Amino acid sequence: MLEIQFILIYASIMWLVIEIATMLFVATGLKKQIARYQVISMLTATGFTTDEASLIIDHPIRRRISAGVILFGYFSLAVMISSIATILSNDLQINWMLAGIGSLFVVFLALRSKWVHGFLADKFEHEMDEEYDLEDWPLKTALSLEEQDMVALVYIQEDSKYVGLPSEELIRKDADLHLLFIRRGDVILRKSIFDVELQAGDKVMIFGEKDHIKKEFGDMLSESGK
């Protein structure tokens, strides 16, 4: 019976930690589905190398939250092993674990409050404005992109029809797209960017409407931009 109680209590603690961390990530502007998956990945040390992980790694505040989650994951594993050993010796203090669940549940209920969520969102945004330079911000946040927008890296291959043409040919005049820069080897080209003649191997950073980018450059996007 003691073993079942321990499993239920431990599962409850993990669920509360996942939900609390998810809500903190959501307060920074991350989608809930992505946030929950990344939290589970951090706790279990699996899958955190997915492309979505860059949304956390590139964001200063999310990095701090993720550090806490990762540390908790390692700590909880040690606690679980220790508790299993204690169960075998019949000396497990269930009351202490119940107190821990109670504390986490109070935090969970507080974070579900719209007022608390709004307060955290404003606080995180203010901290980004005050403590971090613009170059430290995730590109999507810095450009204030909407959900239908995206930043993409267009790769100019050797057989591309754009080789030898000025970069302005990439963008139709009626298209809601913008060129940011061209990466040519280790060099970043920004000056008179529309007049730059494209070469094989160039990587062109653009941003604009997501559907249009994928339709127009679907087979030219680098892996990180798909």
VEXKEKE-763576 format. One line per 5 residues: their letters; for each residue x negated, y negated, z of C-alpha. Coordinates in Angstrom, 2 decimals. Layout:
<rs>
a = X,Y,Z  ...
</rs>
This chain:
<rs>
mleiq = 0.00,0.00,0.00  -2.87,-2.34,0.86  -4.38,-1.82,-2.57  -1.12,-2.80,-4.30  -0.83,-5.95,-2.16
filiy = -4.37,-6.94,-3.09  -3.76,-6.45,-6.81  -0.56,-8.54,-6.70  -2.20,-11.31,-4.69  -5.28,-11.43,-6.92
asimw = -3.13,-11.47,-10.07  -1.08,-14.35,-8.61  -4.23,-16.34,-7.85  -5.57,-15.84,-11.38  -2.23,-16.84,-12.92
lviei = -2.10,-20.03,-10.84  -5.68,-20.95,-11.75  -4.94,-20.40,-15.46  -1.82,-22.59,-15.30  -3.53,-25.34,-13.29
atmlf = -6.53,-25.48,-15.62  -4.22,-25.40,-18.66  -2.26,-28.41,-17.38  -5.48,-30.32,-16.73  -6.62,-29.68,-20.30
vatgl = -3.20,-30.71,-21.63  -3.54,-33.97,-19.70  -6.67,-34.69,-21.78  -4.64,-34.31,-25.00  -5.28,-30.65,-25.82
kkqia = -2.41,-28.49,-27.13  -0.98,-26.15,-24.50  -1.42,-22.95,-26.54  -5.05,-23.74,-27.29  -5.72,-24.81,-23.71
ryqvi = -4.32,-21.61,-22.19  -6.29,-19.36,-24.56  -9.53,-21.21,-23.87  -8.98,-21.03,-20.10  -8.47,-17.27,-20.30
smlta = -11.57,-17.02,-22.49  -13.62,-18.95,-19.94  -12.38,-16.89,-17.00  -13.09,-13.59,-18.73  -16.24,-14.77,-20.57
tgftt = -14.80,-13.54,-23.88  -13.84,-15.40,-27.05  -15.13,-18.81,-25.96  -17.26,-19.04,-29.12  -14.21,-19.58,-31.37
deasl = -13.95,-22.77,-33.45  -11.31,-24.10,-31.04  -13.94,-24.10,-28.29  -15.50,-27.15,-29.97  -12.42,-29.13,-28.91
iidhp = -13.59,-28.60,-25.33  -17.35,-28.72,-25.83  -17.17,-32.05,-27.71  -15.03,-33.73,-25.00  -16.87,-34.95,-21.85
irrri = -13.95,-34.56,-19.42  -12.90,-31.17,-20.81  -16.49,-29.97,-20.39  -16.33,-30.79,-16.69  -13.03,-28.95,-16.27
sagvi = -14.35,-25.96,-18.20  -17.45,-25.83,-15.99  -15.21,-25.45,-12.95  -13.15,-22.73,-14.63  -16.24,-20.77,-15.70
lfgyf = -17.73,-20.98,-12.20  -14.43,-19.84,-10.70  -14.39,-16.90,-13.09  -17.78,-15.69,-11.89  -16.92,-16.42,-8.25
slavm = -13.59,-14.58,-8.46  -15.32,-11.54,-9.94  -17.67,-11.45,-6.96  -14.72,-11.86,-4.58  -12.82,-9.06,-6.30
issia = -15.76,-6.67,-5.99  -16.25,-7.65,-2.35  -12.53,-7.25,-1.62  -12.41,-3.80,-3.18  -15.29,-2.83,-0.91
tilsn = -13.38,-4.29,2.03  -10.25,-2.36,1.08  -12.26,0.82,1.23  -13.28,-0.12,4.77  -9.65,-1.07,5.67
dlqin = -10.61,-4.54,6.86  -9.04,-6.86,4.23  -7.62,-10.14,5.56  -4.44,-10.48,3.50  -3.38,-13.61,5.41
wmlag = -6.36,-15.59,4.10  -5.53,-14.64,0.54  -1.89,-15.60,1.03  -3.02,-19.00,2.33  -5.10,-19.41,-0.83
igslf = -2.10,-18.61,-3.01  -0.01,-21.12,-1.08  -2.56,-23.88,-1.65  -2.85,-23.13,-5.36  0.93,-23.03,-5.71
vvfla = 1.23,-26.50,-4.17  -1.31,-27.82,-6.70  0.55,-26.02,-9.50  3.89,-27.63,-8.53  2.25,-31.05,-8.28
lrskw = 0.75,-30.76,-11.77  4.13,-29.80,-13.21  5.44,-33.20,-12.14  5.79,-35.63,-15.06  4.51,-38.43,-12.82
vhgfl = 1.34,-36.53,-11.91  0.81,-35.47,-15.54  1.17,-39.07,-16.71  -1.16,-40.28,-13.96  -3.86,-37.78,-14.92
adkfe = -3.49,-38.54,-18.63  -3.93,-42.27,-17.95  -6.84,-41.62,-15.59  -8.66,-39.39,-18.08  -8.11,-41.91,-20.88
hemde = -9.35,-44.76,-18.68  -12.43,-42.75,-17.70  -13.20,-42.07,-21.36  -12.91,-45.81,-22.10  -15.01,-46.94,-19.12
eydle = -17.69,-44.28,-18.68  -18.40,-42.89,-22.15  -19.70,-44.58,-25.28  -17.72,-44.16,-28.48  -20.36,-41.79,-29.91
dwplk = -19.64,-39.37,-27.04  -15.95,-39.10,-27.97  -14.58,-36.24,-30.07  -14.26,-37.45,-33.67  -10.49,-36.88,-33.77
talsl = -9.98,-38.95,-30.61  -12.30,-41.73,-31.74  -10.47,-42.06,-35.07  -7.06,-41.88,-33.33  -5.90,-39.19,-35.73
eeqdm = -2.34,-37.89,-35.60  -1.35,-34.22,-35.65  -0.88,-34.31,-39.44  -4.40,-35.71,-39.94  -7.71,-33.89,-40.02
valvy = -11.43,-34.48,-40.43  -13.09,-32.12,-42.92  -16.46,-31.39,-44.46  -16.27,-30.87,-48.23  -19.14,-28.76,-49.56
iqeds = -20.32,-29.53,-53.10  -21.45,-26.24,-54.65  -23.66,-25.83,-57.72  -20.73,-25.00,-60.01  -18.52,-27.78,-58.66
kyvgl = -16.90,-30.07,-61.20  -17.92,-33.03,-59.03  -21.68,-32.52,-59.46  -23.11,-35.57,-61.25  -20.01,-37.69,-60.60
pseel = -19.77,-40.65,-58.20  -18.22,-39.67,-54.86  -15.21,-41.91,-55.49  -14.03,-39.24,-57.96  -13.24,-37.03,-54.95
irkda = -10.48,-39.38,-53.86  -7.50,-40.19,-56.04  -6.43,-43.81,-55.78  -2.97,-42.86,-54.48  -4.30,-40.34,-51.94
dlhll = -4.26,-41.00,-48.20  -7.90,-39.94,-47.82  -11.07,-41.72,-46.72  -14.78,-40.98,-47.17  -16.90,-41.27,-44.02
firrg = -20.38,-40.27,-45.16  -22.38,-37.82,-47.27  -24.91,-35.46,-45.71  -27.70,-34.60,-48.13  -30.13,-32.29,-46.38
dvilr = -31.29,-34.16,-43.27  -30.24,-37.54,-44.68  -26.92,-39.27,-43.97  -25.75,-41.51,-46.85  -23.39,-44.34,-45.91
ksifd = -24.44,-47.36,-47.98  -22.40,-47.91,-51.17  -20.98,-44.45,-50.57  -18.47,-44.59,-53.43  -21.26,-45.11,-55.97
velqa = -23.40,-42.19,-54.75  -23.81,-39.53,-57.44  -22.89,-36.17,-55.93  -25.43,-33.34,-55.98  -25.16,-29.62,-55.34
gdkvm = -25.52,-28.99,-51.62  -24.01,-32.31,-50.55  -21.56,-32.21,-47.66  -18.97,-34.98,-47.76  -17.16,-35.89,-44.54
ifgek = -13.61,-37.07,-45.21  -10.49,-37.64,-43.16  -6.84,-38.04,-44.00  -3.63,-36.06,-44.37  -4.23,-32.41,-43.44
dhikk = -1.93,-30.86,-46.06  -3.41,-32.94,-48.85  -7.00,-32.09,-47.87  -6.30,-28.36,-47.75  -4.43,-28.48,-51.07
efgdm = -7.04,-30.55,-52.87  -10.24,-29.11,-51.36  -9.16,-25.76,-49.89  -11.94,-23.77,-51.56  -14.56,-26.46,-50.91
lsesg = -14.18,-26.88,-47.16  -16.99,-25.70,-44.93  -16.10,-22.98,-42.40  -15.80,-25.51,-39.58  -13.32,-27.57,-41.58
k = -10.84,-24.87,-42.60
</rs>
